[in-house]
């Protein structure tokens, strides 16, 4: 009988290139569990603790740290060592007072950027899609698998629905309350999440029309006045006049 479903294990030669694991020293690698981020765009929590933050020397030590709930992701303790950590997630270690945000970074795809504790109380979520549910209310679908219900008083004239696809919301965690909203428009600040210009920050100059999202080209201008282009699929709005989150030094001045 054929095997049904995906494999529970992952060989090291098949891991994404941005994982900080030597492929020829280990045969197996932890496979991220099904969750808010896909395998090719996430890191298992074990790799974050052992290979990036260096809190453990072996996978057994990392699993013990994670298993006792010492690591929080988006305001909740995560005890699954294969929990997938991805774009804009907030990682906290209450015992040490450290907090990090996962952001795109040139050359390494993802980076854990240290942030102050007060900034760890929220995260940015991109609106991937919208749908209308029973009662005429609007449901927002975010890039990390979250859903948020916008209740409208009059379904025929939903004035409460000011949110548009590919805009960004500032979401309080873990209570999931919307604190702010920035639409995808010319003049807004955005960070590139993939492609050749991954990690670059710029102000949106133009969004060319197209049939598909990935075919639409966006032109941005960085803080030095240089322009570059990328796919609309890779654009993540992070602010209006100033970024809503702290960025690495030199990313935006």
Secondary structure, 3 states (H helix, E strand, C coil): CCCCCCCCCEEHHHCCCCCCCCCCCCCEECCCCCCCCCHHHCEEHHHHHHHHCCCCCCHHHHHHHHHCCCCEECCEECCCCCCEECCCCEEEECCCCEEEEEEEECCCEEEEEECCHHHHHEEEEEEEEEEECCCCCEEEEECCCCEEEECCCCHHHCCCCCCCCCCEEEEECCCCEEEEEECCCCCCEEEECCCCCCCCEEEEEEECCCCCHHHCEEEEECCCCCEEEEEHHHEEEEECCCECCCCCCCCCC
